[in-house]
Amino acid sequence: MRPDRVIHVGDDWACDIVGAVESGIKAVWISRGRQVPDPSLMVDHGVLVATDVAAAATHITHLAARKNLE
């Protein structure tokens, strides 16, 4: 699958989010109330932050809808 068609969701910043971004994949980080370790990834790569799984589902729905419009 092409990276621009994938959304990765995870709660480990280094493994999940940095890995996804370095692969060209959109990412949603489940923060569970933690501070974002590298805010520049949010700005430069559009990483979204969710406090829990339910909030992550909302982000996924939004990103998927945008992908279908492109």
Rosetta blueprint (number, residue, H / E / L):
1 M L
2 R L
3 P H
4 D H
5 R H
6 V L
7 I E
8 H E
9 V E
10 G E
11 D L
12 D L
13 W H
14 A H
15 C H
16 D H
17 I H
18 V H
19 G H
20 A H
21 V H
22 E H
23 S L
24 G L
25 I L
26 K E
27 A E
28 V E
29 W E
30 I E
31 S L
32 R L
33 G L
34 R L
35 Q L
36 V L
37 P L
38 D L
39 P H
40 S H
41 L H
42 M H
43 V H
44 D H
45 H H
46 G L
47 V L
48 L E
49 V E
50 A E
51 T L
52 D L
53 V H
54 A H
55 A H
56 A H
57 A H
58 T H
59 H H
60 I H
61 T H
62 H H
63 L H
64 A H
65 A H
66 R H
67 K H
68 N H
69 L H
70 E L
